[in-house]
Each structure stands twice: as structure tokens, then as C-alpha cells.
Amino acid sequence: MNQVKIGDWLCKPLSIDNKCIYSQVIDIFSYEENGEKITVLKDAFFTKIELIERFDISFVTQEMLEKDFTKVSAEISAEIENYFKSTPKALEKFNRLTAKYFEYVNLLEQADISRATREHGNFYKQTTKKAAFVLNLHDKGDYFYIVYGFASTACMKGEEEHFSLYGKDDKYINLRFCTKIANEEDEAAAKAQIEKVFAIYRDVEKDDLLAIVKEKQKAFLNKITSVLKPLGFKKKATKWIYELSSGHALVFYAQKSAFSDQYYFNISVYPTKDNLFPECYGTRIRKNDTDIFDWQLMPEQEFEEIMQNALETEIMPIINATEEELCHMLKDKFCIKHFCTSCRFGKLAVNTGE
């Protein structure tokens, strides 16, 4: 590790009880910013053990790298060594998963799939003029999570090297799939699944790829329609609208994120079906501490659970409520009757002394 090779990945062996493990995989590269040459030293601990994640070296200058690299690395290695010595099971898992990670890396490189030089675990292979196969390998500690598929490599002027440097984050892979590897059986199934997808789409050009994604997206939105239409909802773009007996409108809105190919699911009540402003009540569906969902990677069971929860906790209680019950219900949630002077709920609230 005394020789720092810019643009390469270096592994620092750490000796514990006469066993050599790879404690650190260090990505070292340099670039220019405002005329100044910056060297980046980035540690990656692939097991994601929480106690190890905090040992992170972020951006450092060339001067810092030359002066403090040995000292800083020694300090980090000492802390990691102490942790592993006191936690033999963690060491065993670390060894096993690290070895498996590099096994997967070698397999990908043997298949002529390139490594993104500035983003750990991201790989790609150009397949057509403006499209590439992408595979992102994530070590989750107890298993490997792989997101893969095909992405457009078209870029803005001046960003031609961005793809080779960083690959594509999961949520920006245009046509994406995922798989989980926790054992040898999963490994064989994942290999077959990835090879099948690669064979199907390897010759697809960018425009055709985007058309395939668009059709897939329509199919996803149609699944929402299949749940809401039987209840009386009418679809308008990515909103499904139900006219309540009070004249108000209950709206389920699949809101596309402005920053990624993901959706928020919003439930709102508006003054009328023709006047979707102001919002009388609004909430956003959450699951497992998140309110944004990847429509391509979402398992069918998760989609069904999300919609069922929305029906039970929000949609059906609002549909089945009388006007007075709805007034009380929304008042306890987010009714803004004091803002909406024409709101019948607001008048009802006044008449009931609230």
C-alpha cells in the first residue's frame, strides 16, 4: 500500500490471528476542480457491518494523502482489528462475504463487463450505440442484492465520460430488475435470470428500450386501475377520481418523482371533482419508513399490500362515511375549512359547534 496508483483499486490486507483478510478496498482516483488537482481516497467496507460503516475516509487532497495516508490507514485498521478480535462471528462473516464479493467481481470482469471507475459495485457493458447493460452489486451483510437491466447511455455535451466513471444508480436504470443472493440456490437462479434478461435485450437500441419501458409503465398504472375502477374511480392521467356523495372528490394520485423513475402514492379530498384545489385533506402512503416506491422493482406482493392498506385505512373509510362523519374524520386529520370558505364541511363544522 506504500505505492499509490491513481485510477486503480487497492486492497489492504489486515492480519488477524495469522489470518489475512481484506479489511479495506480503497478506490483512489484524481480529477481537476477549478484548476486544482484533487485526489480522492475512498474506503469501501462491503459487509456493511454498522460498527464498520463509520470508518469512512472521504475526500482528501493530494497533500493530505501523501502526508497522512499511512497514519490514517493504520488508525482505522487498528480499530477494525480490535472489533474483529472481539467479535469472531463478524470476522467469519466478513471473510466469507468479502471473498464472495470478489468472486462476483471476477466473474463480471471475465464476461467483459466493465467496472465504473468511481462508484463501487457498479458495472456496465455497452450493448448498442446508445444503450448498455448495467449491473449494480450491493452487499447487504447477510445477502447480496443485485439491481440490473439496461440503460440509455445518451448524455449531455461535456458528460460523455460520466457513464464510465459512475455507471447508473439503481433508480436511473431505464429497464431494471432485481434479485437477491443469500445462498448457492439463489446464486444459480440469479445467474440464469440475469443471463436470460441480457439475451432478450442485448440488441435493443435506446429508443426501442424507452418504448419498452413506457409500455411496462402503462401496465403498472393499469394495475392500479384494476383495483380502483370497480369501486367507481375514474382515471384521468395518473389520478383516479371518486365523486363522494357530498360532491367532494376523493383522489388517488400516482405522483412521479421529479428526480427519479419512482412514484409517490397520494390520497386527497378536494372540493369537487372539477375543482382539485384547494386540498381539503391529503396524505401520502408509507411502507417500511418510505413514501417513495420503485414501480419496476416492487414485488407483486408488496404492491398488493400497499393498495390493500390504502383501501382499509384511507379510501374505504372516506367513501363509506356520511357527510357529518367525513367532517369529523377530516377535522381530525388535515381539514383546512378555515381556508376554504365555500367548503360545506366547514359550514357543517360551524353548525355542530366545532
N, C-alpha and C positions, 0 to 999 in steps of 0.2 A: 504493500500500500504506500510505500515511500514515493513511488513514481505515479504521478497523477496524469492520466491520459485523457485529454479533453475529448468529449464525444463518445466515451465508452462507458460501460458499466463495470464496476469493480466489486468483487466480493471480498470482504474482510473475514478471514477465519478467526473464530474465537475458541480457544482451547478451554474446555471444562472437563475436569477429571480425565484428562488424556483423550477426550473425545473432541474431534474437530467439527464444529457446526458453522454454518454461515449465519452469523448474527446480524450482519448488515449487508444490504445490497445498495450500493451507492451509485447514484446517477450523477455524472459530472459532465457539464456542458457549459459553453460560454456563448455570449451574444453581446451585441453592442446596443447601448441605450444612451441617447444624447451624446454620442461620440465617445462614451466611456465603455471600455471592455469589462463586462461583468461575468464572473464565473459562478456557477450555481453548484452547490453541493447538496444533494437531496437524499436523505435516508429513506428506505422503504423497509418496513418490517411486515412481511407478508402474512404472518399469522394473525395479526390484528388483536393480539392479547392486549387488553386495556392498559395493563401496567407498562406495556412496552410502547404503546402508541404515543405516550407523552415524550419519548426520547426522539425529538424531531429537530433536525438541523434544517433551517430554512435558507433564505438567500444570504449569501456571503460574498464579499468582494474577493478579487484575486489576492489582494494583500492579506486579508484575513485568512484565506485558505493556505497561503504559503507560511504564515507565522504560526497559526493556531491549529492547523489540521490534526497533527499528531496528538497534541494535548487534548483537544476536544474529543477526538475519537477514543482516546484512552479513558477519559472520564465516563463517556457513555458506555463503553464496553465493560467497565468495572461495575456500573450499576446493573447492566443486563446480566453480567456474570453472577452477581450476588442474588439476583432474582431467581435465576435458573437453579443455582445451587440449593436454594431454599424451597424450590418447587420442582421436584424431579418429574412429575407428570407433565408439567408445562414444557420442560425440556424435551421430553419424549415426543410430545405432540408437535413441538416446534421443528424438531429434526424430521419427523415424518412428513409434515406438510411442506416444509421448505424443499425437501428432496422431490416431492411430488410436483411442486410448482415448477422447478427447473426441468423436470421430465416433460411437462406440458410445453414449456418454452422451447425445448429442443425439438419436440415433435412439430411444433408450428414452424420453426425455422427450417427444418428438413423439408417441409411441404412448401417451401419458398414463400412463406407468409412473413412479411417484414414487421419489425418492431418499431413502433413510434419512438423516436429518439428522446422525447422529452416528457413522455407520460408512461409510467409503469403499468404494465399489464395490457396495454392497448396494441393490437396487431392489425395489419391490413394487407390486402393483396389486390392490386389493380386488376380488374377483370375485363372492363371495356373502356372506351375512351374517357368517359366521364363518370364511371361507376366503379366501386371497389367492394370486395368482401371485407367485412370488419368483424373482429372478434376481440372482446374485452374480457380478460380473465381476472376475477375478483376472489381473493382468498378471504373467506368469512370465519376463519378459525376452526370450525368443525366441518366445513364443506367448502367446495368451490362453486361459485355462481358465475355462469358464463352468459353474457349477452352477445349475440352475433347476428349477422344479417348483411344487408347491402345498403350502401350509402352513396349519395352523389358526391363526386369529388370536384364539381364545379366550384369555383371560388372567385372572389373579387380580385381585381388587379392589385398586385402587391402582396397577396396572401397565398401565392402558389405553393409555398413550402409548408403551409400550416398543417395540411393533412399528414404529411410525412413526419412532421415534428410531434403532433399530438394525437393523430388518429381521430376518432369520433367518440365523444361521450355517449353513453348508452342512449340517452333520450333524444339524441340527434341522428341516430342511425335510422334512415328512412323506412326501411323494411326490416323489422327486428323480431328476434325470437330469443328465448332464454332457456337455460337448462341448469340443473343442479347436480353436482357430483359429490356424493358422500361415501361411495364405496365402489368396488370393482364392477358391480352390476350396473350402477349408474353410469360409470365410465364408458362401458360398452354401448349402452343405449345412447348416451350423449354423442359419442363418436359417429354412430350410424345416423343420428338425427342431423348433426351438423353437415356430414357428407351429403346427405340427401338434399338439404336446402341449397348447398353450394352447387350441386349438379343441376338443380332446377333453374337457378337464377344466374349462373355464371356468365351467360352470354347476353343478358338483358342490358340494353342501353339505358342511359339516365332517364330519358323522357318516358320510356315504357315502364321503368321502375316506379316513377312517380305516379303513373296511371294505375299501376297495380295497387299502390298504397292508397290511392283515392278510393278505389273500389272496396278495398278492405275496410276503410274508414266508414264508407256508406253502410256496409254490412254491420259494423259495430253500432252505428246510430239506429239501424233498423231493429237491433235487439232491444234498445230502449223503447222504441215504438211498440214492439210486441208486448211489452209489459204495461205500458200506459194507455194505449189505444182502446183495449177492452174496457177500461174504466171510464172512457168518454173524453180523453185528452185528444186535442187536435194538434198536429205537428206544424210548426212554422219555422223553417230553417233548423236551428238546433235548440228550439224551445218547444215544449209541449204544454198546451194551454187548456185549462179546465175552467168552465164558467160555473161559479158557485151560485147557489140559489139566491144569495143576497145581491147578485150582479157583479161581485168582485171576481177577479181571475186568480186562479192558483196556477203557478208556472214552475215547471221543472226545466232547468236550463243547463245544458251541457256546454260549459264555457271553455273554449280553447285557450290554453295558456299563451300569453304573448311572447314567452321566452323559450318554449319547448313544445314538442309534439305530445302534450298531455292535456288532460281535462280536469276542470273543477265541476262538481255537480251541485247546483244551487237550487233551492226551493224558496219561492217567494209568493206573496199575495199582493195584488195590485188593485187599484180602484175599480177598473173594468178591463175586459179582455181587449178593448180597443185603446186603452189608456194605461200603458205599462209604465206609468210614473205619476206620483212618487210611489215608492215601495212601502206598503203597509207593514210588511213583515218579511224578513229574509234570513235564511240560514244556509250553511254550506255543509254538505255531507262529509263526515270524517270517519276514518277507519284506521286503527293502529297508529294514532297520533299523526296522521297525514290527511290533508284535504285535497291533494292533487294525485291523479291516477294515470298510469301509463296504460292507455287503452289497448296497445298491442301486446304488452307483456302480462296483462291482467288475466289470471286463470279464470275459466268459466265459473268455477265455484265462488270465487271472490266477487265477480260481477253479480251473481245471483244473491249473494249475501248483502251486498251494498244496496241493491234495489229492494230487497225484502225489508231491510232495515228502514229505508226511506219510506216505504209504504206503511210500515207499522208505526213508526214514531212521528211522522210528519204528514204524509199525504192523506191517508185514510181518516185520521182524526179530524183534519180540516174539512174534508169532503162530507163526513158524517155529522158534523156539528151544526146545530141550529145557529141562527144569526146571533142570538144572545150568547150562546156557548162559545161561538167563534170570537165574539168581542172579548170575553173573559180570557180565552185562550191566548189571543194575540196581545192583550194587555200585559199578560204575564211574560210574554216573550219580547216583542220589539214593536208594538203598535205605536205609530207616530201620529195619532189622531190630532194632536195639538198643532201639527204642521199642516196636515191635510184638512182644511176647514170644511170641505164638502163631504167628508167621509161619514157614511151612515153609522159606522161603528162608533165614531166619535160622538155623534148625536145620541146613540143608544147608551153610551157610557155616561153621558150627562143625565139622561132620563133615569138611569138606575142609580144615580147619586154617586158615581165613582169619579 
